[in-house]
């Protein structure tokens, strides 16, 4: 099992009208079940006049925690379709809440399932996915005369330069996928003739676009 997983890039909201009913889908990244429950409560407080707040969430790299709630819709027509849409998209650590303002026209079992699936699917498509990967944050410090070659060469690599600072020397803060850490350290050594200082600052989970 790996700690890497796919999730949404950011929080998002998507709205559509189906047979006069208003469906508002909210997606939010979460790390714990408590965070998921808090977000569901937040959406309910925003839309107190809505008829339903159907929801689902999946947490863990292997979907260890899965919950679905129809919130008054016919059993199996809302919560589970929402959950299955998240899983079909290989989405992890996300809570989805679909708020419905009933428009007076019943959709039937199939229509409800399609409506709740559609809202989540479109919201995922709208916001996009990202790959959360275990990464290492490095600080690389070198003399000014080494920076030209280093900056030119690193542009052609997957290593992410997130910050630079200039004092008597130049320091670069660089994020590297853990699997590439050894190759990165060798790259720095080759580009600076072994004269750069390499310091690993932290291990963390970071998003890398798919």
Secondary structure, 3 states (H helix, E strand, C coil): CCCCEEEECCCEEEEEEECCEEEEEEEEECCCHHHHHHHHHHHHHHCCCCCEEEEEEEECCCCCEEEEECCCCCCCCCHHHHHHHHHHCCCCCEEEEEEEECCCCCCHHHHHHHHHHHHHHHHHHHHCEEEEEEEEEEEEEECHHHHHHHHHHHCCCCCEEEEEEECCCEEEEEEEEHHHHHHHHHHHHHHCCCCCEEEEEEEEEEEEEC
